[in-house]
Amino acid sequence: MQATANPAVPHSRTPHSPVPSSNSVQNSHQATWCSLVYGLALLGGGLATTWHAWYLAIIFVVAIFAGAVMTLAWGLLFKLMPADERGAISGLATTTKGIGLIFGTLLAGVLIDVLRPYLPATDGYQVLWPILAVPILLAVPLVFSLIGAEDAANGAATFTADS
């Protein structure tokens, strides 16, 4: 027995439907703020010179924001893509993520080696914080620009009592 959308109940949907309800979460709003917090925290992490135990509380909170960014990105991607192109876009997204992992790792390694003499306390590893933060912060304006597209997608794919 499969559940179906009930036109008598506003905002209902099938269990596996990609169609969001009108009260669905605004992924672009959340992803924007989570990316901002995550990126700024990473940038700030590179400024620390001494370890303090209270950093663990900050790391815990920032880890939640980081996890949210990584999940919300996929939700936003699939919300904005036409249903018949979701397979292609997931392949493209996974490919670009893989390219970023390969070249980002190489860039980080080169910068660690180059900056090792200038960051002797960490043998150059302190440069990892801005390397991780800058791409995240550069993506914030792009994610923010998707708010309108997501609003339009939500408006076009909403169940109402009339449908």
C-alpha positions as CSV (number, residue, x, y, z in Angstrom):
1,M,0.0,0.0,0.0
2,Q,1.5,3.3,-1.1
3,A,0.6,6.6,0.5
4,T,-0.5,9.3,-1.9
5,A,-0.9,13.0,-1.7
6,N,-4.3,13.9,-0.1
7,P,-5.8,16.9,-1.8
8,A,-8.0,17.5,1.2
9,V,-5.0,18.0,3.4
10,P,-2.9,21.0,2.6
11,H,0.9,20.5,2.4
12,S,0.6,16.7,2.2
13,R,2.9,14.7,-0.1
14,T,4.0,11.2,-1.0
15,P,6.7,9.8,1.2
16,H,9.3,9.7,-1.6
17,S,8.2,12.7,-3.5
18,P,10.8,15.3,-4.4
19,V,8.1,17.9,-4.3
20,P,8.5,20.1,-1.2
21,S,5.5,21.3,0.8
22,S,4.8,25.0,1.2
23,N,6.3,24.9,4.7
24,S,9.5,23.3,3.5
25,V,12.8,24.4,4.8
26,Q,14.6,27.2,2.9
27,N,17.9,25.4,2.1
28,S,19.5,28.5,0.5
29,H,18.8,30.7,3.6
30,Q,20.3,28.1,6.0
31,A,23.2,27.2,3.7
32,T,24.1,30.9,3.4
33,W,24.3,31.4,7.2
34,C,25.9,28.0,7.9
35,S,28.5,28.6,5.2
36,L,29.2,32.1,6.7
37,V,29.7,30.7,10.2
38,Y,31.7,27.7,9.0
39,G,34.0,29.8,6.8
40,L,34.6,32.5,9.4
41,A,35.3,30.0,12.1
42,L,37.8,28.2,9.9
43,L,39.4,31.6,9.1
44,G,39.5,32.3,12.9
45,G,41.0,28.9,13.6
46,G,44.2,30.0,11.8
47,L,44.6,32.9,14.1
48,A,44.9,30.8,17.3
49,T,48.4,30.5,18.7
50,T,47.7,28.6,21.9
51,W,45.3,25.7,22.5
52,H,42.6,26.2,25.1
53,A,40.1,23.5,26.3
54,W,37.2,25.8,25.6
55,Y,38.0,25.6,21.9
56,L,36.2,22.2,22.0
57,A,32.8,23.9,22.5
58,I,33.4,26.1,19.5
59,I,34.6,23.2,17.4
60,F,31.5,21.2,18.3
61,V,29.2,24.1,17.2
62,V,31.2,24.8,14.0
63,A,31.1,21.0,13.2
64,I,27.3,21.2,13.3
65,F,27.3,24.1,10.8
66,A,29.8,22.3,8.6
67,G,27.7,19.2,8.5
68,A,24.6,21.3,7.7
69,V,26.5,23.0,4.8
70,M,27.5,19.7,3.3
71,T,23.9,18.3,3.5
72,L,22.0,21.4,2.6
73,A,24.1,21.8,-0.6
74,W,22.7,18.5,-1.9
75,G,19.1,19.3,-0.9
76,L,19.3,22.7,-2.6
77,L,20.9,21.2,-5.7
78,F,18.1,18.6,-6.1
79,K,15.4,21.2,-5.3
80,L,16.5,23.5,-8.1
81,M,17.2,20.8,-10.8
82,P,14.4,19.4,-13.0
83,A,13.5,15.9,-12.0
84,D,14.7,14.3,-15.3
85,E,18.2,15.9,-14.9
86,R,18.9,14.9,-11.3
87,G,21.1,11.9,-12.3
88,A,23.3,14.1,-14.5
89,I,23.6,16.9,-12.0
90,S,24.5,14.5,-9.2
91,G,27.3,13.0,-11.4
92,L,28.5,16.5,-12.2
93,A,28.4,17.6,-8.5
94,T,30.3,14.5,-7.4
95,T,32.9,15.0,-10.2
96,T,33.5,18.6,-9.2
97,K,33.8,17.5,-5.6
98,G,36.4,14.9,-6.5
99,I,38.4,17.4,-8.6
100,G,38.3,19.8,-5.7
101,L,39.6,17.1,-3.3
102,I,42.5,16.3,-5.7
103,F,43.6,19.8,-6.5
104,G,42.8,21.2,-3.1
105,T,45.0,18.6,-1.4
106,L,47.8,19.3,-3.8
107,L,47.5,23.1,-3.3
108,A,47.5,22.6,0.5
109,G,50.6,20.5,0.4
110,V,52.5,23.0,-1.8
111,L,51.5,25.9,0.4
112,I,52.4,24.0,3.6
113,D,55.9,23.4,2.2
114,V,56.3,26.9,0.9
115,L,55.2,28.6,4.2
116,R,56.9,26.1,6.6
117,P,59.8,28.6,7.2
118,Y,57.3,31.4,8.0
119,L,55.1,29.3,10.3
120,P,57.6,27.4,12.3
121,A,55.3,26.7,15.3
122,T,53.1,24.5,13.1
123,D,55.6,23.5,10.4
124,G,53.4,25.4,7.9
125,Y,50.2,23.6,8.7
126,Q,48.5,26.8,10.0
127,V,48.0,27.7,6.3
128,L,45.3,25.0,6.1
129,W,42.7,27.2,7.9
130,P,42.6,29.9,5.2
131,I,42.9,27.3,2.4
132,L,39.7,25.7,3.8
133,A,37.9,28.9,4.7
134,V,38.4,31.0,1.5
135,P,36.5,28.7,-0.9
136,I,33.6,28.3,1.5
137,L,33.4,32.1,2.0
138,L,33.6,32.6,-1.8
139,A,30.6,30.4,-2.2
140,V,28.4,32.4,0.2
141,P,27.4,35.1,-2.4
142,L,26.6,32.3,-4.9
143,V,24.4,30.5,-2.4
144,F,22.8,33.7,-1.3
145,S,21.9,34.4,-5.0
146,L,20.0,31.1,-5.1
147,I,17.4,32.3,-2.5
148,G,15.2,33.7,-5.3
149,A,15.5,30.6,-7.4
150,E,14.6,28.4,-4.4
151,D,11.6,30.6,-3.6
152,A,10.4,30.2,-7.2
153,A,10.9,26.4,-7.1
154,N,9.0,26.2,-3.8
155,G,6.1,28.3,-5.2
156,A,5.9,26.1,-8.4
157,A,6.0,22.8,-6.5
158,T,3.6,23.4,-3.7
159,F,0.6,21.2,-2.9
160,T,-2.5,23.1,-2.0
161,A,-6.0,22.2,-1.2
162,D,-7.0,23.1,-4.8
163,S,-4.6,20.7,-6.5
